Amino acid sequence: MHRTQTVSGIGNVAYSNNILRSAQPGGPYELVGEAVGAAFNDLPVARGQTYTCVVQAYDAHGVVSPYSREVSAALPRLSTFLPAVLRAR
């Protein structure tokens, strides 16, 4: 799952971003990684499961921002299509 989120509220002093994920809105959140840029690949994730993510920016001194707004996303389930078999009569 690829998410791009902009973190605001602490000016241009951000050093890195903590990416946190939950299986439900409102948390509790689990740290799934860090991102220095604006993009983060969130793996592994289960198809059909909706995940809610927040970002926390922090600076070189360890000062951490509040959580960002929540963003929710899901990978759709895979559908299996069987080919139609036509028989000549």
GIVENRA-V244768 format. One record per residue. N is the residue number from 0. SS is DSSP state (h for helix, s for strand, l for the rest). PSI is psi as a letter, one per 30 degrees, with the letter a starting at -180 (NA if undefined). Layout:
BEGIN
n=N ss=SS psi=PSI
n=N ss=SS psi=PSI
END
This chain:
BEGIN
n=0 ss=l psi=k
n=1 ss=s psi=k
n=2 ss=s psi=k
n=3 ss=s psi=k
n=4 ss=l psi=k
n=5 ss=l psi=k
n=6 ss=l psi=k
n=7 ss=l psi=l
n=8 ss=l psi=f
n=9 ss=l psi=g
n=10 ss=l psi=a
n=11 ss=l psi=g
n=12 ss=l psi=g
n=13 ss=l psi=k
n=14 ss=l psi=e
n=15 ss=s psi=l
n=16 ss=s psi=k
n=17 ss=s psi=k
n=18 ss=s psi=k
n=19 ss=s psi=k
n=20 ss=s psi=k
n=21 ss=s psi=l
n=22 ss=l psi=f
n=23 ss=l psi=k
n=24 ss=l psi=k
n=25 ss=l psi=f
n=26 ss=l psi=a
n=27 ss=l psi=k
n=28 ss=l psi=k
n=29 ss=s psi=k
n=30 ss=s psi=k
n=31 ss=s psi=f
n=32 ss=s psi=a
n=33 ss=s psi=l
n=34 ss=s psi=k
n=35 ss=l psi=e
n=36 ss=l psi=a
n=37 ss=l psi=f
n=38 ss=s psi=l
n=39 ss=s psi=k
n=40 ss=s psi=j
n=41 ss=l psi=j
n=42 ss=l psi=l
n=43 ss=l psi=l
n=44 ss=l psi=l
n=45 ss=l psi=k
n=46 ss=l psi=k
n=47 ss=l psi=f
n=48 ss=l psi=k
n=49 ss=s psi=k
n=50 ss=s psi=k
n=51 ss=s psi=k
n=52 ss=s psi=l
n=53 ss=s psi=l
n=54 ss=s psi=k
n=55 ss=s psi=k
n=56 ss=s psi=l
n=57 ss=s psi=l
n=58 ss=l psi=a
n=59 ss=l psi=f
n=60 ss=l psi=f
n=61 ss=l psi=g
n=62 ss=l psi=k
n=63 ss=s psi=k
n=64 ss=l psi=l
n=65 ss=l psi=l
n=66 ss=l psi=k
n=67 ss=l psi=l
n=68 ss=l psi=k
n=69 ss=l psi=k
n=70 ss=s psi=k
n=71 ss=s psi=k
n=72 ss=s psi=l
n=73 ss=s psi=k
n=74 ss=l psi=k
n=75 ss=l psi=l
n=76 ss=l psi=l
n=77 ss=l psi=k
n=78 ss=l psi=k
n=79 ss=l psi=k
n=80 ss=l psi=k
n=81 ss=l psi=k
n=82 ss=l psi=k
n=83 ss=l psi=k
n=84 ss=l psi=j
n=85 ss=l psi=k
n=86 ss=l psi=k
n=87 ss=l psi=k
n=88 ss=l psi=NA
END
